[in-house]
Amino acid sequence: MIYRIFLIFIALLMFSCKEKPQNLDVNTIIENAITRVGGATINTSTITFHFRDKYYRANRDNGLYRLERSSDAAFKDTLDQLTNSDFKRFINEKEVAVADSLITSLSGGVNSVHYFSVLPYGLDSEAVNAKKIGEATINGKTYYEIQVSFSQEGGGEDYEDQYMYWINTEDFTVDYLAYNYHVNEGGTRFREAYNAREINGIRFVDYRNFKPEEQFPSLESLDSLFVNGKLDLLSKIELEDVTVTEYSK
């Protein structure tokens, strides 16, 4: 009898010790997601890749950055360069003047591609306002729903845009994201990550880019629209020829 009670006690103890969903706060979730993508490596790295008809290079040194976009792989022809302090354009390695009216759009174009290339890296910046909305199930996997907006100060020209990230509760990968934007009449996009691969300690993905019928549906509804086949595939966002090396001054 005592032995039987002992076995029941052990079984109950083992059941209670099984992993339960962690009630993590939003900052911890984001920190884990940044670690999962390789945040510590990104902090001191040089990343290059080819996206559509342009070549990109990002040099990061513990908060200092130099983000570049060029028309050629050698980064010599037409080179746009964004740093912590300014934006510059070079043609054949010589700096040229850029009209003030173009600087915002050019720097935004450079920043946006680099920003998406290493998501969720950067979501711990002071300009980010993040909130855990809840949890959702997509294709049998459970995700934290993280809503992100930006403060005007430090949030860039598109600070009014809003984002939603679906972060896997098991391994903290960002498998889906959605956002709305307000330039060119605005709209909403939903992205599904695929072709995940790790290159020298950093996780990269490509995206299938979807559009809903409604211009500005609630971002929380997009996972349901996706699962039910209510989104139209617009394009694929693929990073080619990705390289990662340690940044050296």
C-alpha positions in Angstrom: 0.0 0.0 0.0 2.8 2.4 0.9 4.6 1.5 -2.3 1.5 2.2 -4.3 1.1 5.6 -2.7 4.7 6.4 -3.3 4.3 5.6 -7.0 1.2 7.8 -7.2 3.2 10.6 -5.5 6.0 10.3 -8.0 3.6 10.3 -10.9 1.9 13.5 -9.7 5.3 15.1 -9.1 6.4 14.3 -12.6 3.2 15.6 -14.1 3.5 18.9 -12.1 7.1 19.3 -13.3 6.2 19.0 -17.0 6.9 22.2 -18.9 4.1 24.7 -18.8 3.7 27.7 -21.0 5.8 30.5 -19.4 4.0 33.7 -18.4 6.8 35.9 -19.8 6.6 39.7 -20.0 7.0 41.4 -23.3 10.6 42.6 -22.7 11.7 39.0 -21.8 10.1 37.7 -25.0 11.8 40.2 -27.1 15.1 39.7 -25.4 14.9 35.9 -26.1 13.8 36.5 -29.7 16.8 38.8 -30.3 19.1 36.2 -28.7 17.6 33.5 -30.9 18.3 35.5 -34.1 21.9 36.0 -33.0 21.8 39.5 -31.4 25.2 39.2 -29.7 26.9 38.4 -33.1 25.0 41.0 -34.9 26.3 43.6 -32.5 29.8 43.3 -33.9 29.3 42.1 -37.4 29.6 43.0 -41.1 26.7 41.6 -43.1 26.4 41.7 -46.8 23.6 40.5 -49.1 22.0 41.0 -52.5 18.3 42.0 -52.6 16.6 42.5 -55.9 18.8 44.8 -57.9 20.8 46.3 -55.1 23.7 45.2 -52.8 23.7 45.9 -49.1 26.3 46.0 -46.4 25.9 46.6 -42.7 28.7 47.3 -40.3 27.7 47.3 -36.6 29.9 48.0 -33.6 28.0 47.8 -30.3 25.5 50.5 -31.2 27.4 52.3 -33.9 26.3 51.4 -37.4 27.0 52.1 -41.0 24.3 50.8 -43.3 25.0 50.9 -47.1 23.2 50.2 -50.3 25.0 50.1 -53.7 24.2 49.5 -57.3 27.2 47.2 -57.7 28.8 44.4 -55.6 32.0 46.2 -55.1 30.2 49.1 -53.4 31.9 51.7 -55.6 29.4 52.9 -58.2 26.4 54.6 -56.5 26.7 54.1 -52.8 24.2 55.4 -50.2 25.5 55.3 -46.7 23.5 55.8 -43.5 25.2 56.1 -40.1 24.2 57.2 -36.6 25.0 60.7 -37.5 24.2 61.4 -41.1 23.4 60.2 -44.7 25.8 60.4 -47.6 25.9 59.4 -51.2 29.1 58.4 -53.1 29.6 57.9 -56.8 32.8 56.1 -57.8 34.0 56.6 -54.2 33.5 60.3 -54.3 30.9 62.0 -52.1 28.3 64.0 -54.0 25.7 66.5 -52.8 22.2 65.2 -52.1 19.2 67.5 -52.1 17.7 67.9 -48.6 14.3 66.9 -50.0 15.7 63.5 -51.0 17.6 62.6 -47.8 14.7 61.4 -45.8 13.4 59.0 -48.5 16.8 57.7 -49.5 17.9 57.0 -45.9 14.5 55.4 -45.1 15.0 53.1 -48.1 18.4 52.0 -46.9 17.3 51.6 -43.3 14.1 49.6 -44.0 15.9 46.8 -45.9 18.6 46.4 -43.3 15.9 46.6 -40.6 13.9 43.7 -42.0 17.1 41.6 -42.8 17.9 40.9 -39.1 14.5 41.1 -37.3 13.7 41.0 -34.5 17.1 42.7 -33.8 16.5 46.3 -32.9 13.1 45.8 -31.1 14.8 46.6 -27.8 15.5 50.2 -28.8 14.2 53.1 -26.7 11.9 54.2 -29.5 10.0 50.9 -29.5 6.7 50.6 -27.6 5.9 46.9 -27.3 2.9 45.2 -25.8 2.0 41.5 -25.5 -1.5 41.1 -26.8 -2.0 37.4 -26.1 -1.2 34.1 -27.8 -2.3 32.5 -31.0 -2.1 29.2 -32.8 -0.9 29.1 -36.4 -0.6 25.8 -38.2 -0.4 23.9 -35.0 2.2 26.1 -33.3 1.7 28.6 -30.5 2.9 32.2 -30.7 3.1 35.2 -28.5 1.4 38.1 -30.2 3.6 41.2 -29.8 2.3 44.6 -30.9 4.9 47.3 -31.7 4.6 51.0 -32.3 7.2 53.7 -32.2 7.8 57.0 -30.4 8.1 60.0 -32.7 11.5 60.8 -31.2 13.9 58.2 -32.5 11.2 56.3 -34.4 12.3 57.4 -37.9 10.1 58.9 -40.6 7.7 56.0 -40.5 7.2 56.1 -36.7 3.4 56.0 -37.2 3.5 52.6 -38.7 2.4 49.7 -36.5 3.6 46.1 -36.4 2.6 42.8 -35.0 5.0 39.9 -34.4 4.1 36.3 -33.9 7.0 34.9 -31.8 7.2 31.1 -31.3 6.6 30.2 -27.6 9.0 27.3 -27.9 12.1 28.6 -29.6 11.4 32.4 -29.9 11.7 32.6 -33.7 9.7 35.3 -35.5 7.8 33.1 -38.0 5.2 35.7 -39.0 4.8 39.5 -38.9 2.4 42.1 -40.1 2.5 45.9 -40.4 0.6 48.8 -41.7 2.1 51.8 -43.5 0.9 55.2 -44.5 3.1 56.3 -47.5 1.6 56.1 -51.0 -2.0 55.9 -49.6 -1.0 53.2 -47.2 -1.9 49.6 -46.7 -1.3 46.4 -44.7 1.1 43.5 -45.2 1.5 40.1 -43.7 4.7 38.2 -44.0 5.4 34.5 -43.6 9.0 33.5 -42.9 10.5 30.6 -44.8 14.0 29.3 -45.9 15.4 29.9 -42.4 19.2 29.3 -42.3 22.0 30.2 -39.9 25.1 31.9 -41.2 28.0 32.3 -38.8 25.7 32.6 -35.8 22.9 34.7 -37.3 19.5 33.4 -38.4 18.2 34.7 -41.7 14.9 34.1 -43.3 13.1 35.0 -46.5 9.4 36.1 -46.6 6.3 35.5 -48.5 4.6 38.9 -48.7 0.8 38.9 -48.5 -1.9 41.6 -48.9 -5.4 41.5 -47.3 -8.5 42.7 -49.3 -9.2 45.4 -46.7 -6.8 48.3 -46.6 -6.4 48.5 -42.9 -7.7 45.4 -41.1 -6.7 45.0 -37.5 -3.3 43.4 -37.3 -4.5 40.9 -34.8 -6.9 39.5 -37.4 -4.2 38.7 -40.1 -3.1 35.4 -38.7 -6.7 34.1 -39.0 -7.0 35.5 -42.5 -3.8 33.8 -43.4 -4.8 30.4 -42.0 -8.2 30.7 -43.9 -6.5 31.6 -47.2 -8.0 35.1 -47.3 -4.7 36.8 -48.1 -3.2 37.4 -51.6 0.5 36.6 -52.2 2.1 39.7 -53.6 5.8 38.9 -53.7 8.7 37.1 -52.2 11.4 38.8 -50.2 14.6 36.9 -50.7 18.1 37.8 -49.4 20.8 36.3 -51.7 24.5 35.7 -51.3 24.4 36.5 -47.5 27.8 36.7 -45.8 28.6 37.4 -42.1 32.0 38.3 -40.8 33.2 39.9 -37.6 33.4 43.7 -37.9 36.8 45.2 -37.8 37.6 48.9 -37.8 
